[in-house]
Amino acid sequence: MKKLSTALVGVLAAGTLYAVGPSTATAAPTQVPVGAAQQQTKSGFGGHFPGTPNTDLPLRVLARPHGLGVGTAIDMNALANDSAYRERAAKEFSAVTAENVMKWSELEPTRGQYNWGPADELVEFARRNGQKVHGHTLLWHSQLPAWLSEGVADGSIDSAELRDIVRDHITTVVKRYRGKVRAWDVVNEAFTDGDSPVLRDTIFRQHLGPDYIAYALRLAHAADPRAKLYLNDYAIDNVNPKSTAYYELARELRRQRVPLHGMGFQGHLDLQYPLPIDAPQNLARFDKLGMETAFTEVDVRFFLPVDTYKEAGQVGSFNTLLTACLLTPRCVMFTVWGFTDRYSWVPGFFDGQGSATPLDENFQPKAAYRGLQQVLAVATGPNGRRGF
């Protein structure tokens, strides 16, 4: 991995200065990139000195010189009903992921009857705003339609029929968005947690066998040969047994010439747990396999109320993952799982926790957002990245 020197990253928010660094896990490289992120002021006023990069730009603008996509998960109800949300989503991000509307239960709630409307709206929103679409997700043990899970459970859908249903679903969905979705999370959260991870005992593993992942990848590739195909999971941001299980699976699948192109690291961090400071080393081993990597669902939660120490820890957590991506030539995308606390999923799933996104409930930048801006503004150039 190319070694880069680091600099202190100052994050100014709510009248408080947070110094993050000089650890390579939380600080940014010193050299300044070319392009939009290098726009300079002509005077020392407005918080900038002559010759310093202008950091107060949308994330997608600051990321462009690096060939990096910056994305967000999109809440379709918010997109339809909140103009401030809609405007910020268009301005800030070069990629979008459907938070829910491309999951099986949402797309096909009744067998054979597809609800394309919300997903189509997301794809059209992305087209209008020059954004790429990351498809999420084709095969997952959660959020399955009741007709499927209940049919398998009561035996009315046997293994042979399930194989055909999976084939029809993946083929139908991927063909509909052929050429419109850049990449798909083909299989989501396939491994168990803990020190000895194995493939989850899902209906797909039970009835299609351990090769169901290769089966799904081949189906998706046949439906859209140009789409990038990913595996995606949580708690794999650092080098650990679960991420190693994925590395070994990816290496074997690629050895068999199964069309697997990328690995998605969700990045749902929590301040009560250690930072994944070896994230660069983790991504590097997938990079060496010739695979794309991406942080696909980043947020950083903590127990409320907010205080300056928690805010500073959140800055370091976001910056740790973004810096790891910038250090990895084939890391093509950094996506936050929602960009405003107004619509964050965290409070509804983690009792007493929240404030997990870069913008507050009023769409105002938090220290975490300013930190992301500064890392992108002062980081080195593309580092060999081919572009998003």
Disulfide bonds with the S-S distance in Angstrom:
Cys325-Cys331 2.02
